[in-house]
Amino acid sequence: MPMRTFLFLFLLPASMVLAAPSADTERVERYFADLRTLQADFSQQVQDPQQGLLQEAAGQVWIARPGKFRWNYTAPYEQELVSDGVNVWTYDRDLEQVTVKPASEVLTDTPAMLLSGGEPISAVFSIEPEAGEGQMDWYLLRPLARDGTVEEIHLGFSGEELRAMQVTDQFGNRTLLQFQQVRRNQEIDPARFEFVPPPGADLIGVPQ
């Protein structure tokens, strides 16, 4: 049975009411330049190009820049996505299956790598302020390299905090990721970013 994989893509609500852009792009560059760690609860929705709901999920995320992250999905089923800086591990508990890939092969324009990457964000994306809703300020990011799977990413800020992400992929799928209980630049136990395949789990790939 193939591994079930969550899409790291994000969508803006179709009913979003637009207002004039209100902030410059320096906020985005400053946020990522100052970001060392991030911890949050998250909720996620995935839509197809016709805005049909494909999936809803929730969990917790921990990030330590550069290059380390853990996304623990707790609903609708348990899955872990972990980068130790060398390898990226995906573990599906129900299927008892682990996939590992070199971190260097993970596309830099994915949201996981966006949050944990070490490069200046302007070296990977073009950044434009765009219309927003309510107290959210939104920014449109487009990958400078056009060989990835991500077409565009939208970031939603409330004050100086990142509260939402949206990505549209090359197939038109869109997902909304919203953050709650955000803690930025607090210490995280390094063990969060370690992963050892559980005994008996089927391992796909060779760790570096």
Buried (B, 14 or more C-beta within 10 A) or exposed (E): EEBBEBBBBBBBEEEBEEEEBEBEBEBBBEBBEEBEBBBBBBBBBBBEEEEEEEBEBBBBBBBBBEBBBBBBBEEEEEBBBBBBBEBBBBBBEEBEBBBBBEBEEBBBBBBBBBBBBEEEBBEBBEBBBBBBBEEBBBBBBBBEEEEBBBBBBBBBBBEEEBBBBBBBBEEEBBBBBBBEEBEBEEEBEEEBBEBEBEEEBEBEBEBE
